[in-house]
Amino acid sequence: MEMGFLSKESDVYSFGVVLFEILCGRLCYEYHNHELTKILVPEWRRCYDENRLDEIILPGLKEQMHPGSLKSFSAIAYQCVMRDHEERPTMGEVVEELEFSLEQQVILVSFCF
């Protein structure tokens, strides 16, 4: 990941990494022969910026999620890993967005049953 001081903003960044790991179904880094070879966060940001999330989202996840839920979940993950810490949301804002995302998903599940 990116080096810096520990702060509320760095906690938000770390949480965003976890959200992306959930979306992608993989860790945010790759190792080869016990050496770190690739950090995936820049690639994830680029895919979000270029509207290419389909390339990185865990296969099958998109079909299980309400489109609005997936959109809000991925948007908050992206906002959390912004390079400029001042552009990142607060954890309170993250919670609000995740609750909104969950509400949209619950609507889909309720509708299906």
Secondary structure, DSSP 8 states (H G I E B T S, - for coil): ------SHHHHHHHHHHHHHHHHHTS-SEEEETTEEEEE-HHHHHHHHHTT-GGGTS-TTHHHHS-HHHHHHHHHHHHHHT-SSGGGS--HHHHHHHHHHHHHHHHHHHHHH-
